Amino acid sequence: DNCAWHLFDRAAQDGIQLGGEAYSNWLFICGQSGDTRREVDVWEQMAKTSHTRGLQAGVWNCVVLRSLAFGDIPRAKRALQIMDDEGLVNPMSELLRVKAGAPAPRSAPQDIEWRRREKEEHEWVTNALGFSLRLNKIEYYKEVGTMHYILRYGKPHDLPVIHRAIETFIREQELWLKLAGDEKGAVLDAVLAAHGHPRLVVEVGLYVGYSSTRMAAQLRAWGGRVISMEVDPYHAAIARNTIELAGLSDFIEVWCGHSENLIPRLRDRLPPKSIDILFFDQQGTKMHLDLERIVEYNLLSDTAVIVGDNVLRPGAPQFMYWTCAGGPWETQVVSLKEYAQDTVEDWMSISFFLPNDPRAHAPMVIPEAVEQLAHDTDGIRWQSVEQRVSMEQWDSHSQRMRREFAAVGIRPFEVRPQLDGQGRSQVNLRPRSGYRPPAG
């Protein structure tokens, strides 16, 4: 750790902008050690070196949020003063200013700045060192645009209005975001209802905070909470803006780092059988490894429900094989369309844990044919990173995954969403065999 902080201090001294992976690692170290001062140092360095004013404003908001959370009022006020001096005052910083008891700014609050990138210009750029980088991983223009809409059109502590702001951004700007909205949000609602009163939800993949706030808003009624893991620190900073505006900061813990490194922290900080709902919204070909580790650590409650997103497109072959054919699970899938893209089928999987099944104590075994399918899945995933996969290609891929899944024994029960009288998606899951949600 001393070496890591020596490198950080040199980079900060020289004003060097580092990548999200480096900041993620430093934030992971802070989470392990509980070093709150260093955590705010990292957020502050990210804010100082962000490439756009909109991203800077969002990360400075995070600096203030974390300073207030740690009781460091003077540092929160200093950050607010920097924002005032640099003309970055925004609706969230004004809400935080009141919390900090800071004086009114000299500059007038402004909307979060953002610029929509057209398709022909948002592929790749070359930096000063000659490396090709994805523009969205420099500017985060989609996520900053989402924050712009949230803070402009959302209302404090009014989650439906905040979520509508996100959905309006997607619709008006015609930009895809990897979030669990619309039908997928209805699946999460159905999972919470099917379990009853979950006390702890663990989410892998926070993104801008849509699904975590949707779940936490319900869990807080009975004292539940969400732990959400996010590898990209800029996503985490933007999500903290969403969470704070929704009034849910006390019910959602954000852990930065790679899930494979954060899962041991769950074991160290939670009692056995603590996790009631586990929501995977990350790279599909890693889900089974994270789930295997969590089962090994005995962290799932006896009534746990596992949810996997995008398990058909791009796909999660090993995860689906273990939860449908080879492990201690009772699995169904909800067949739906990707949010804001209604032409290609995808699945969300819902798996009820069967702790008394003999396979609960057996090692996970994945056939070679499934591993090969996973290799192909990663191929199209990386191709899509470069925005070179058409809807026709995705549709062909989804159909192929269906056929290949069936060939290796992955044949889950399928559920389709329905619309209620107000045009909202509703999902009726098949109940767990012989199980009834707890009363009260």
C-alpha positions as CSV (number, residue, x, y, z in Angstrom):
1,D,0.0,0.0,0.0
2,N,2.9,2.4,0.7
3,C,4.1,2.0,-2.8
4,A,0.7,2.6,-4.2
5,W,0.3,5.8,-2.3
6,H,3.8,7.0,-3.3
7,L,2.7,6.6,-6.9
8,F,-0.6,8.4,-6.2
9,D,1.2,11.3,-4.5
10,R,3.6,11.7,-7.3
11,A,0.8,11.7,-9.9
12,A,-1.2,14.2,-7.9
13,Q,1.9,16.5,-7.5
14,D,2.5,16.4,-11.2
15,G,-1.2,16.9,-12.1
16,I,-1.3,13.7,-14.1
17,Q,-4.7,12.4,-15.2
18,L,-4.7,8.6,-14.7
19,G,-7.1,6.0,-15.8
20,G,-10.2,4.8,-14.1
21,E,-8.5,1.4,-13.4
22,A,-5.8,3.1,-11.3
23,Y,-8.3,5.2,-9.3
24,S,-10.5,2.1,-8.8
25,N,-7.5,0.3,-7.3
26,W,-6.8,3.1,-4.9
27,L,-10.4,3.3,-3.8
28,F,-10.4,-0.4,-3.3
29,I,-7.4,0.0,-0.9
30,C,-9.3,2.7,0.9
31,G,-12.3,0.5,1.3
32,Q,-10.2,-2.3,2.7
33,S,-8.2,-0.1,5.2
34,G,-11.0,2.4,6.1
35,D,-8.7,5.3,5.2
36,T,-11.3,8.0,4.7
37,R,-8.8,10.8,4.2
38,R,-7.1,9.0,1.4
39,E,-10.5,8.1,-0.2
40,V,-11.4,11.8,-0.5
41,D,-7.9,12.4,-1.9
42,V,-8.6,10.1,-4.7
43,W,-12.0,11.6,-5.5
44,E,-10.4,15.0,-5.4
45,Q,-7.7,14.1,-7.8
46,M,-10.3,12.6,-10.2
47,A,-12.3,15.8,-10.0
48,K,-9.2,18.0,-10.7
49,T,-8.2,16.0,-13.8
50,S,-11.5,15.0,-15.4
51,H,-11.6,15.9,-19.1
52,T,-14.9,17.8,-19.1
53,R,-16.5,20.4,-16.9
54,G,-19.6,18.2,-16.5
55,L,-17.7,15.3,-15.3
56,Q,-15.6,17.5,-13.0
57,A,-18.8,18.9,-11.4
58,G,-20.2,15.4,-10.8
59,V,-17.0,14.2,-9.2
60,W,-16.6,17.3,-7.1
61,N,-20.1,16.6,-5.8
62,C,-18.8,13.2,-4.8
63,V,-15.9,14.9,-3.0
64,V,-18.4,16.9,-0.9
65,L,-20.6,13.9,-0.4
66,R,-17.9,11.7,1.0
67,S,-16.4,14.5,3.1
68,L,-19.8,15.1,4.7
69,A,-20.2,11.3,5.2
70,F,-16.9,11.2,7.1
71,G,-17.7,14.2,9.2
72,D,-15.0,16.4,7.6
73,I,-17.1,19.6,7.2
74,P,-14.0,21.9,6.6
75,R,-13.0,19.8,3.6
76,A,-16.5,19.7,2.2
77,K,-16.6,23.5,2.4
78,R,-13.2,23.8,0.7
79,A,-14.5,21.6,-2.2
80,L,-17.6,23.8,-2.5
81,Q,-15.4,26.9,-2.6
82,I,-13.3,25.4,-5.4
83,M,-16.5,24.6,-7.3
84,D,-17.6,28.2,-6.8
85,D,-14.3,29.6,-8.0
86,E,-14.3,27.4,-11.1
87,G,-18.0,28.1,-12.0
88,L,-19.0,24.5,-11.3
89,V,-21.9,25.2,-8.9
90,N,-24.9,23.0,-9.8
91,P,-28.2,21.8,-8.3
92,M,-26.6,19.0,-6.3
93,S,-23.8,21.2,-4.9
94,E,-26.4,23.6,-3.7
95,L,-28.2,20.9,-1.8
96,L,-24.9,19.8,-0.3
97,R,-24.0,23.4,0.6
98,V,-27.0,23.6,2.8
99,K,-26.0,20.3,4.5
100,A,-22.5,21.7,5.1
101,G,-23.6,25.0,6.3
102,A,-21.4,26.8,3.7
103,P,-22.0,30.4,2.6
104,A,-23.9,31.1,-0.6
105,P,-21.8,30.9,-3.7
106,R,-20.8,34.0,-5.7
107,S,-21.6,32.2,-9.0
108,A,-25.1,31.2,-10.0
109,P,-25.9,27.5,-10.1
110,Q,-25.9,26.0,-13.6
111,D,-27.0,22.8,-15.1
112,I,-24.3,20.1,-15.4
113,E,-22.5,20.8,-18.7
114,W,-22.6,18.0,-21.3
115,R,-22.2,17.7,-25.0
116,R,-23.9,14.9,-27.0
117,R,-21.5,13.0,-29.2
118,E,-22.7,11.9,-32.6
119,K,-22.2,8.3,-33.7
120,E,-19.4,9.2,-36.1
121,E,-17.4,10.9,-33.5
122,H,-17.8,8.7,-30.4
123,E,-15.8,5.7,-31.4
124,W,-12.0,6.1,-30.7
125,V,-9.6,8.9,-30.1
126,T,-5.8,9.0,-30.0
127,N,-4.2,10.6,-26.9
128,A,-0.9,12.5,-26.7
129,L,1.0,9.3,-26.2
130,G,-0.4,7.7,-29.4
131,F,-2.8,5.3,-27.6
132,S,-6.3,4.7,-28.9
133,L,-8.9,5.2,-26.3
134,R,-12.7,5.1,-26.3
135,L,-14.0,8.6,-26.1
136,N,-16.8,7.6,-23.8
137,K,-14.2,6.3,-21.3
138,I,-12.6,9.7,-21.3
139,E,-15.6,12.1,-21.4
140,Y,-18.3,9.7,-20.0
141,Y,-20.7,11.8,-22.1
142,K,-23.6,9.4,-21.8
143,E,-23.4,9.1,-18.1
144,V,-22.7,12.9,-17.6
145,G,-25.8,13.5,-19.9
146,T,-27.8,11.3,-17.6
147,M,-26.6,13.2,-14.6
148,H,-27.6,16.5,-16.4
149,Y,-31.2,15.2,-16.8
150,I,-31.4,13.8,-13.3
151,L,-30.3,17.1,-11.7
152,R,-32.3,19.3,-14.1
153,Y,-35.6,17.4,-14.1
154,G,-35.4,15.2,-11.0
155,K,-36.7,16.2,-7.6
156,P,-35.1,15.6,-4.3
157,H,-36.4,12.4,-2.6
158,D,-38.8,11.7,-5.5
159,L,-37.5,8.5,-7.0
160,P,-40.2,8.1,-9.7
161,V,-39.4,11.6,-11.0
162,I,-35.7,10.8,-11.0
163,H,-36.2,7.6,-12.9
164,R,-38.4,9.3,-15.4
165,A,-35.6,11.8,-16.0
166,I,-33.2,9.0,-16.8
167,E,-35.8,7.4,-19.1
168,T,-36.4,10.8,-20.8
169,F,-32.7,11.2,-21.4
170,I,-32.6,7.8,-23.2
171,R,-35.7,8.5,-25.2
172,E,-34.8,12.1,-26.2
173,Q,-31.2,11.5,-26.9
174,E,-31.6,8.1,-28.4
175,L,-28.6,6.8,-26.5
176,W,-28.4,3.3,-25.0
177,L,-27.6,2.9,-21.3
178,K,-26.8,-0.4,-19.6
179,L,-29.4,-0.1,-16.9
180,A,-32.3,-2.2,-15.6
181,G,-35.1,0.1,-16.6
182,D,-38.7,-0.5,-17.9
183,E,-39.3,-4.3,-18.1
184,K,-36.1,-5.1,-16.3
185,G,-37.0,-2.9,-13.4
186,A,-40.3,-4.7,-13.2
187,V,-38.4,-8.0,-12.9
188,L,-36.5,-6.6,-9.9
189,D,-39.8,-5.5,-8.3
190,A,-41.1,-9.0,-8.8
191,V,-38.0,-10.6,-7.3
192,L,-38.3,-8.4,-4.2
193,A,-42.0,-9.3,-3.8
194,A,-41.3,-13.0,-4.4
195,H,-38.7,-13.0,-1.6
196,G,-40.9,-11.1,0.8
197,H,-38.8,-8.8,2.9
198,P,-35.1,-9.2,1.9
199,R,-32.7,-7.5,4.4
200,L,-29.7,-7.4,2.2
201,V,-29.3,-7.1,-1.6
202,V,-25.8,-7.3,-3.1
203,E,-25.5,-5.8,-6.6
204,V,-22.5,-6.3,-8.9
205,G,-22.6,-3.4,-11.4
206,L,-23.9,-0.1,-10.0
207,Y,-23.6,2.0,-13.2
208,V,-25.6,5.3,-12.7
209,G,-27.6,4.0,-9.7
210,Y,-31.0,3.2,-11.4
211,S,-31.4,-0.4,-10.1
212,S,-29.8,0.2,-6.7
213,T,-32.2,3.1,-6.0
214,R,-35.2,1.2,-7.3
215,M,-34.4,-1.7,-4.9
216,A,-33.3,0.4,-1.9
217,A,-36.4,2.6,-2.0
218,Q,-38.4,-0.5,-1.2
219,L,-36.0,-2.1,1.2
220,R,-35.8,0.9,3.5
221,A,-39.5,0.3,4.5
222,W,-38.4,-2.7,6.6
223,G,-34.8,-1.7,7.3
224,G,-33.1,-3.4,4.4
225,R,-30.1,-2.1,2.5
226,V,-28.1,-2.5,-0.7
227,I,-24.4,-3.1,-1.2
228,S,-23.4,-2.2,-4.7
229,M,-20.1,-3.0,-6.3
230,E,-18.7,-0.9,-9.2
231,V,-15.4,-1.2,-10.9
232,D,-15.5,2.2,-12.7
233,P,-15.0,5.0,-10.2
234,Y,-16.5,7.6,-12.6
235,H,-19.7,5.6,-12.8
236,A,-19.6,5.4,-9.0
237,A,-19.2,9.1,-8.6
238,I,-22.1,9.8,-10.9
239,A,-24.3,7.2,-9.2
240,R,-23.6,8.8,-5.8
241,N,-25.3,11.9,-7.3
242,T,-28.4,9.9,-8.2
243,I,-28.4,8.1,-4.8
244,E,-28.1,11.4,-2.8
245,L,-30.8,13.1,-4.8
246,A,-33.1,10.2,-4.1
247,G,-32.4,10.5,-0.4
248,L,-31.0,6.9,-0.2
249,S,-27.4,7.4,0.7
250,D,-28.1,5.8,4.1
251,F,-29.4,2.7,2.5
252,I,-26.9,2.0,-0.3
253,E,-23.2,1.3,0.3
254,V,-21.0,1.8,-2.8
255,W,-17.9,-0.4,-3.0
256,C,-15.3,0.4,-5.7
257,G,-13.2,-2.3,-7.2
258,H,-13.4,-5.6,-9.1
259,S,-16.0,-8.0,-7.8
260,E,-13.5,-10.8,-7.5
261,N,-11.5,-8.6,-5.0
262,L,-14.6,-7.3,-3.2
263,I,-16.3,-10.6,-2.6
264,P,-13.8,-11.6,0.1
265,R,-14.7,-8.3,1.8
266,L,-18.3,-9.6,2.0
267,R,-17.1,-12.7,3.8
268,D,-15.0,-10.6,6.2
269,R,-17.8,-8.1,7.1
270,L,-21.0,-10.1,6.9
271,P,-22.2,-13.0,9.0
272,P,-23.0,-16.3,7.3
273,K,-26.2,-16.5,5.2
274,S,-26.6,-12.8,5.0
275,I,-27.4,-12.2,1.3
276,D,-31.0,-12.5,0.4
277,I,-30.9,-11.2,-3.2
278,L,-27.8,-11.2,-5.4
279,F,-28.1,-9.1,-8.6
280,F,-25.4,-9.7,-11.3
281,D,-25.2,-6.9,-13.9
282,Q,-21.6,-7.3,-15.1
283,Q,-19.7,-9.3,-17.7
284,G,-21.7,-12.5,-18.2
285,T,-18.7,-14.8,-18.4
286,K,-17.6,-13.8,-14.9
287,M,-20.9,-14.3,-13.1
288,H,-20.5,-18.0,-12.4
289,L,-17.1,-17.4,-10.7
290,D,-18.5,-14.7,-8.4
291,L,-21.5,-16.9,-7.6
292,E,-19.3,-19.9,-6.9
293,R,-17.1,-17.8,-4.4
294,I,-20.2,-16.5,-2.6
295,V,-21.6,-20.0,-2.2
296,E,-18.2,-21.2,-1.0
297,Y,-18.2,-18.5,1.6
298,N,-21.7,-19.5,2.8
299,L,-23.0,-16.0,2.3
300,L,-26.4,-16.9,0.8
301,S,-29.4,-17.1,3.0
302,D,-31.5,-20.3,2.7
303,T,-34.1,-18.3,0.8
304,A,-31.7,-16.4,-1.5
305,V,-32.6,-15.4,-5.0
306,I,-30.0,-14.8,-7.7
307,V,-30.7,-12.5,-10.6
308,G,-28.6,-12.4,-13.7
309,D,-29.0,-9.6,-16.4
310,N,-28.1,-10.0,-20.1
311,V,-27.7,-13.8,-19.8
312,L,-28.9,-14.4,-23.4
313,R,-27.4,-11.3,-25.0
314,P,-24.4,-11.1,-25.0
315,G,-24.9,-14.1,-22.7
316,A,-23.6,-15.9,-19.6
317,P,-23.2,-19.5,-20.7
318,Q,-21.3,-20.9,-17.6
319,F,-23.6,-19.1,-15.2
320,M,-26.7,-20.3,-17.0
321,Y,-25.4,-23.9,-17.2
322,W,-24.7,-24.0,-13.4
323,T,-28.1,-22.4,-12.4
324,C,-30.2,-24.3,-14.9
325,A,-28.6,-27.7,-15.3
326,G,-25.6,-28.3,-13.0
327,G,-26.2,-26.7,-9.6
328,P,-28.5,-26.2,-6.6
329,W,-30.9,-23.8,-8.2
330,E,-34.5,-23.6,-9.4
331,T,-34.3,-21.2,-12.4
332,Q,-36.7,-19.3,-14.6
333,V,-36.0,-16.5,-17.1
334,V,-38.0,-13.5,-18.1
335,S,-37.9,-13.0,-21.9
336,L,-37.8,-9.3,-22.7
337,K,-36.3,-6.7,-25.0
338,E,-33.2,-4.7,-24.1
339,Y,-34.2,-1.4,-22.6
340,A,-34.8,1.2,-25.4
341,Q,-34.0,-1.4,-28.0
342,D,-37.2,-3.4,-28.7
343,T,-36.0,-5.5,-31.6
344,V,-33.7,-8.1,-30.0
345,E,-34.6,-10.6,-27.2
346,D,-32.7,-10.9,-24.0
347,W,-33.2,-12.8,-20.8
348,M,-33.0,-12.0,-17.1
349,S,-32.6,-15.1,-15.0
350,I,-34.1,-15.7,-11.6
351,S,-32.7,-18.6,-9.6
352,F,-34.0,-19.7,-6.2
353,F,-31.2,-21.2,-4.0
354,L,-31.8,-24.8,-2.9
355,P,-29.5,-25.2,0.1
356,N,-30.6,-28.8,0.8
357,D,-29.9,-30.0,-2.7
358,P,-26.9,-32.4,-2.7
359,R,-25.3,-30.2,-5.4
360,A,-25.0,-27.3,-3.0
361,H,-21.9,-29.0,-1.5
362,A,-20.5,-30.3,-4.8
363,P,-17.9,-28.4,-6.9
364,M,-19.1,-26.4,-10.0
365,V,-18.3,-28.3,-13.2
366,I,-18.8,-26.6,-16.6
367,P,-18.6,-28.8,-19.8
368,E,-16.2,-27.9,-22.5
369,A,-19.0,-27.1,-25.0
370,V,-20.3,-24.4,-22.6
371,E,-16.8,-22.9,-22.1
372,Q,-16.4,-22.7,-25.9
373,L,-19.8,-20.9,-26.1
374,A,-18.6,-18.5,-23.5
375,H,-15.5,-17.8,-25.6
376,D,-17.7,-16.9,-28.5
377,T,-19.9,-14.7,-26.3
378,D,-16.9,-12.7,-25.2
379,G,-16.0,-12.2,-28.8
380,I,-19.2,-10.4,-29.8
381,R,-19.1,-8.5,-26.5
382,W,-15.7,-7.0,-27.3
383,Q,-16.9,-6.4,-30.9
384,S,-19.8,-4.4,-29.5
385,V,-17.5,-2.3,-27.4
386,E,-16.4,-0.8,-30.7
387,Q,-20.0,-0.1,-31.7
388,R,-19.7,-2.5,-34.7
389,V,-22.6,-4.9,-34.0
390,S,-25.8,-4.3,-35.9
391,M,-29.3,-5.2,-34.6
392,E,-29.4,-8.0,-37.2
393,Q,-26.2,-9.4,-35.8
394,W,-27.5,-9.2,-32.2
395,D,-30.7,-10.9,-33.2
396,S,-28.8,-13.7,-34.9
397,H,-26.6,-14.0,-31.8
398,S,-29.6,-14.2,-29.5
399,Q,-31.2,-16.9,-31.6
400,R,-28.0,-18.9,-31.7
401,M,-27.6,-18.7,-27.9
402,R,-31.1,-20.1,-27.5
403,R,-30.2,-23.1,-29.7
404,E,-26.8,-23.7,-28.1
405,F,-28.3,-23.3,-24.6
406,A,-30.9,-25.9,-25.3
407,A,-28.3,-28.3,-26.8
408,V,-26.3,-28.4,-23.5
409,G,-29.4,-28.7,-21.3
410,I,-30.2,-25.0,-20.5
411,R,-34.0,-25.0,-20.9
412,P,-35.4,-22.7,-18.2
413,F,-39.1,-22.0,-17.7
414,E,-39.9,-18.7,-19.5
415,V,-42.0,-15.8,-18.3
416,R,-43.0,-12.8,-20.4
417,P,-43.9,-9.3,-19.0
418,Q,-47.4,-8.0,-19.3
419,L,-48.7,-4.4,-19.4
420,D,-51.1,-3.2,-16.7
421,G,-54.0,-0.8,-17.3
422,Q,-51.6,2.2,-17.1
423,G,-49.2,0.8,-19.6
424,R,-46.6,-0.2,-17.1
425,S,-44.7,-3.5,-17.2
426,Q,-45.7,-6.2,-14.8
427,V,-43.9,-9.6,-14.2
428,N,-45.5,-12.6,-12.6
429,L,-42.8,-15.0,-11.6
430,R,-43.4,-18.7,-11.0
431,P,-43.2,-19.2,-7.2
432,R,-40.4,-21.3,-5.7
433,S,-41.6,-24.9,-5.3
434,G,-43.0,-25.5,-1.9
435,Y,-42.0,-22.0,-0.7
436,R,-44.1,-19.1,0.6
437,P,-42.7,-15.6,1.3
438,P,-42.4,-14.8,5.0
439,A,-45.4,-12.9,6.4
440,G,-45.1,-9.5,8.0
